[in-house]
Amino acid sequence: MTEKLTGAGAVARAMRMAGVTRAYGVPGGGSSLDLMAACKVEGIPFILARQETAAVVMAAAEAEASGRPTAVVVTRGPGVANAVNGMAIASLERNPVLLLADGFGATERAYANHQYVDHAALLRPVVKASAAALEPEAAAGAMTAMLLATAMAEPRGPVLLELSGRAAKAPALPLPAVTTPGAPALPELAAARALLAGARRPVLVAGLEVRGAEAPAFRALAEALGCPALVTYKAKGAIPDAHPLFGGVFTASHAEAALLRQADLIVLAGADPVEFFAQPWRYSVPVLELGTAPRPVHYRTPAVAVYGPLAPALAALAAGAGRSAWEPTEIAAARGAWAESLRNRAGGNAGLSPTEVVEQAQAACRRTGRHPRIAVDAGAHMFPCTSFWQAEGPGDLLISNGLASMGYALPAAIGAALHEPGRGAVAFTGDGGLLMCLGELATACAVGAKVTVVVFNDATLSLIDIKKEERDMPAGSLGWPQVDFAAVMQGCGGLGLRARDAAEYAAALDQALAHDGPALVDVLVDPGSYPAQIKALRG
């Protein structure tokens, strides 16, 4: 007997067939409840967030950690509008997220404009594709399958499906057969090999596309060449920080320039220009670009570009690669100078240095046998986090780098912890970023996510405060009264702790990491050393 699916059932079935394992969201009326019920039938859990952008960030972080697409359910109008920043994050972080929005059918639009917003037009700048299943005869399942395939095609990104209540309840058309495209050829490999063979001092840079099987292939190429290997924020762990060839973090800015100026070839492996600081390219030497797909923007036009699957391309270049002229002592010296230039030191005010906050957190994780992913918010604290957290493998660090949005770390940590509960996550967030998504502390407690939130509390938008220079700003425009985040966490049902010096912080970390559920450590931070760190980083 042929199974009878509704439109919502066909959407959920197509999601399961594409590998979606979880949906997040803030539902409303219309199709939302039908979708949630259909997801339950297909074995796709639903996580209720407190705010739509946070739901998209949770889904985006899980998609990044798992390599599979995720879904978000929102209501029409304000639900879609409130998800826009999350979809922009997913777009610029290259995360495959399917946004499922309640839609308006033609009959309803004939008499109603209450809550009506042109969802597709609103999201057009930040989605790869959109589709609308608004009438009962619409092929909602086929649309979902097409959208998810588009989301997973490189460069990955978010997509939108509008599903009306009528279409969600109507009988569904059969789902299309799933086809897997063959691997494309890499015709430029010969030219890439020749360019690499002619270089004596190449430098490798891994970007956001170096994940999974690409990371071992990247390390193998670095080891075959014996050359420095740098990583972008998104690629932390592609080569471990403790590896002797690790050269630091690449942002296309000042901090790593001393090393890069010694290169005669720069190899960008999966490095998307969305990851780099908005500064002119500093280097005149040739660039060899390896990427999954051509880039719409180049900081420097590559001498040779190879587009296609990264792992085979990296392996092909490693096979027969000759040793470079780099000496291990040179790489170690450059790495040490890079790290020393970025280290925060106490600025004479109360509180811990930001670097100390990061290094103590990692020491506590090792002391307690934990190996969490970390999620880092935007703000001045992101620089010590990305520089001094010692990543061991790809995906160890999650960050909104392309959009650089505040309010990212906490929901991203929840998504990562739900994806891999035994590992859990640590969210490094500034007080400003946490205030933007404070309600998600309640989400973490409700779902029992193994998340430890470390709040860099200095009661200031520190990165913006640095930029004010000599401007006479209105009183209170870049800061606020200090918030007791530990008390807020306790009010949400989690463990909340405060630390005002190194000893209190170490004890609080041990307690938080041992806690079976969400915990928060509100640590007083001295922001006095941020300006010197920013200058060392960006010049």
Secondary structure, 3 states (H helix, E strand, C coil): CCCCCEHHHHHHHHHHHCCCCCEEEECCCCCHHHHHHHHHHCCCCEEECCCHHHHHHHHHHHHHHHCCCEEEEECCCHHHHHCHHHHHHHHHCCCCEEEEEEECCHHHHCCCCCCCCCHHHHHHHHCCEEEEECCCCCCHHHHHHHHHHHHHCCCCCCEEEEEEHHHHHCECCCCCCCCCCCCCCCCCHHHHHHHHHCCCCEEEEECCCCCCCHHHHHHHHHHHHCCCEEECHHHCCCCCCCCCCEEEECCCCCCCHHHHCCCCEEEEECCCHHHCCCCCCCCCCCEEEEECCCCCCCCCCCCEEEECCHHHHHHHHHCCCCCCCCCHHHHHHHHHHHHHHHCCCCCCCCCECHHHHHHHHHHHHHHCCCCCEEEECCCCCHHHHHHHCCCCCCCCEEECCCCCCCCCHHHHHHHHHHHCCCCCEEEEEEHHHHHHCCCHHHHHHHHCCCEEEEEEECCECHHHHHHCCCCCCCCCCCECCCCCHHHHHHHHCCEEEEECCHHHHHHHHHHHHHCCCCEEEEEEECHHHHHHHHHHHHC
